């Protein structure tokens, strides 16, 4: 059976989360920006959801929702700081 390396899976899921966050928050950028937003957003989202004591679904769904939510937060804060 073929298995992708964990780092590649992380980058792919980060790219998807960043892309979804940019659709929600409105933004543009390439795949590298989406990956960065998704990865940083995952950290931010897990911190925010953990602080609020919120758990959503199973581990995969919780991580994706946290990454997208965190990505939206990262985009909004970056846009605010760029002004």
Secondary structure, DSSP 8 states (H G I E B T S, - for coil): -----HHHHHHHHHHHHHHHHHHHHT----HHHHHHHHHHHHHHHHHHHHHHT---SSHHHHHHHHHHHHHHHHHHHHHHHT-
